[in-house]
Amino acid sequence: MTGFIRFLESIGEVSQLTVRTFREMVRPPFELSLLVDQINSGGVESRTLTLLTAVFTGMVMAIQFIIGLEPFGASVYTGSLISLGIIRELGPVLTALLVGGRVGAGFAAELGSMAVTEQIDAIRCLGADPVRKLVVPRVLAMIISMPLLTLLADVVGCTGGAFITVLEVGVTPRFIIDQMIDTIGPADLFHGLLKSVFFGYFIAITSCWVGMKTRGGTVGVGSATTKAVVYTSVSVLVSDFILTRLMLAL
């Protein structure tokens, strides 16, 4: 029962932080330099991780689908299945999990170190709002970066899957490309990109909340980093189910 109460308290704290964040987000003046720095560290520097994850995911999916469809003589449809699976689901989810682990741990460690060394309290004493200075740029950066990284993952993942399909099945690249274009529509692309916006928000707000409430010195910072990775991963998976159900119901 105590754990459930703590869970509800945590939901309330994150909700309060969300309200404060979005309120400060639309209030001028805007800290563009801080936003650019966070987009660079959270988004641009995650591109290599995204590329590697996407290309090998597409290749593995191609091999598995080819083996599974071969007894039915349907291996030529591998491209359709790969593109649909990556763009609607695996592209945004895997990108969010891996980037969220990297970025979430970084956000929690940065803010946690500031919390235990009383730098956040110092910001308040100087008359500035820590949420505006620390949380808003990170949340905005992830909301902007995640759809771009997801789009990159979609393109690279489908390319990797198409490459393996051409090699293993013997179809032409033009056939695979036409098949993917015929299978994927604007709604499918929008489905995945909209998810990535929510994933970016959950990654940033959760890790910032964990970091700002860190206590206990260096041990507390290490614990906060671990919690941030766990919490962001769980929030991505839970929100993925809820968003998928809502989008399919519309």
N, C-alpha and C positions, 0 to 999 in steps of 0.2 A: 504493500500500500504506500509506503514511504517513497519507493522508487517511482510509482505512478504519479505521486504528487510532485516529485522533482521533475518528472517529464513534462507535466502540465506547466510548471513554473518556467521551464526552459522554453516551451512554446510561446508563453507569454512574453518572455524577455526578447526572444527573436522577433516577435511581432512588434513589440515596442521599438526595437532597433530599426525594423523595416520602415515603420511610420516616420521615425525621425530622419532616416536616410532619404526617403523620397521627398520629404518636406524640404530638406536642405538641398536636394538635387535640383529643384526648380527655383531656388532662391539665389539671385545674383549677389555678388559677382561670382563668376565661375572660375574654378581653379583648373584651367586648361593644361598648364604645365604638369601638374600632378597627374592628371588624367593620361596624358601622353606617356609619362614615365611608367605608369601601371599597365597601359596597353602594351608597351614594349616588353616589360618584364613578365607580364602574365600571358600575353597573347603571342607576340612575335617570337619570343624565345621558346615557345612551346611548339613551334612549327615542325622541328625535326622529330620530336616525339610523336606528333600527329601523323606525319608522313610515314614513319616506320610502322606504326600501328595499323594504319589504313591499308598500306600496300600488302602487308603480310596477311592481314585479315581477309582481304579480297582474294588473295592467292589460295589460302586455306579453304575458304568457302567454295571456290571454283573446283578444287580437287574433290572435296566432299560431295558436292552436287553432281559432278561428273560420274563418280563411282556409284552414287545412289540412283541416278537416272539411267545409267547405261543398260541395266537389265530390261528396261522398258523402251529402249530405243529413243529416249527423249533427251539425250545429252546435249543436243543442239539448242535446247531451251535454257541452258545454264546461265547465259547472259541475262535473261529476264529475271531469274530468281536472285542472282547476285545483286543486280541493280536495285531491285525492290527491297531486298533485305538490308542493304547498306544504307540507302538513302532514307528509308522510313525508320529504321531502328538502330542498326549497329553503328552507323556513322556518328550520329549524335551521342549515343549512350557510351560507346567505348572512348570517344574523344573526351566526353565529360568525366568519365571515371579516371582516366590517366592524367589528363590536364588538371582535373580537380585534386587529385592526390598531390601533384607537384605544386600547383599554385596554392591550394588550401593549406598545405604544410608550411609554405613560405609565408603566407599572410599570418597564420597563427603564430609562427615563430617571431616574426617582426613585431607584431602588436603585443605578443606575450612578453617579449624582452622589454618593450617600452612600458608595459604595465608593471612589471616587477621592479624596474628601475625608477618608477614614479615619473616617467616622462609624460605619460598621459595626464597625470594630475598637474604637471607643470603647464601643459597646454591650457588646461582649464584656468589655472591661476593667472595666465597671461590674457585671459578674456576671450580665447578662441574656443571653438566647439570641436572636440576630438572627432565627433561623427563626421563633421564637414571636412576636416582635414585628412582623416585617416580612412574612414569607411566609404564615403561617397565616391572618391576616385576609384577605389578597388571594385566596388559594385558596378559602377558604370563601365569600367574597363572590361570586366568579364562579360557583361551583357552585350557589349560591342564585339568582343573578341571571339566568343564561343560560336556564333553563327558563321563567322569567317573561317574559323578552324574546322568547323563541321563541313562547310562547303568544300574546303580543301581535302578533307578526309573522304568525302563522297567521290570527288573526281579521281583521286589517287587510288582509292579502294576499287572502284569500278574498272579503272585502267589495269590494275594488277590482276583482277579476276578475268578480264577480257584477254589479257596476255596468256594466262595459263590455259584458258579455254581454246584459244587459237592453236596453241602448241599441242594440247592433248586430244582435242576433238577433230581438229583439222579444218575448221570453218575459216572463212576469211575475216579479217578485221572489220571490213565494211558490213558484213552480215551481223556481227556482234554489236557494232555501234547502232545500226538501224534497229536491232532487236531491243536494245536498252532504251533508245529514244521512244520507240512505240510503247514500251511498258511503263515508263515513268512519265507522269503528267505533272503539271504545276502544283496540283493539290498534294502529291506525294512529297515534292521538294519543300513546299510550305510546311507540311506536317513535321518533317525533320528539323527544319530551321527554327520553327516556333518552339519546339521542345528545347533546342539548344539555348534559346534566350532564357527560358526558365531555369535550365541547368546552370547557366552562368550566374544568375541571381542567387540560387541556392548555394553554390560553391562559395561565392564571395561573402554573403551575409552570414553563413554558418561559421566559416573560418574566422571572420572578423569578430563575431560574437565570442567564440572560444578564446581568441587571442586577448580581447579586451578584459575578460574576466579571469585572466590567469593570475594565480597567486603561488607563492612558495619558491621563489628564486629560480635557479637553473633547472631544478627538478620539475618545477611547475611548468616551465617552458617546454621541456621534453614531453611531459604528459599532455600538454595542450596541443602540441604538434601531432601526436598520435591520435588524440580525440578528433582533431580537425579532419584527418584523413578518413577516419571511420564515419564520422557524422556526414561529411560531404558525400561519401560513397552511398551511404544508406539513403540520404535525401534524394540523390539522383535516381536511384532504383525505384524508390517509392513513388516519386513524382512522375517517373516514366510510365508506370502502370496507370496512375490516375489520369495523366494527360492523354495517353493512348486510348483509354476507355472513353474519355470525354470527346476526343476528336472523332472516333469511330461512331459515336452516337449522334453526332451532328449531321 
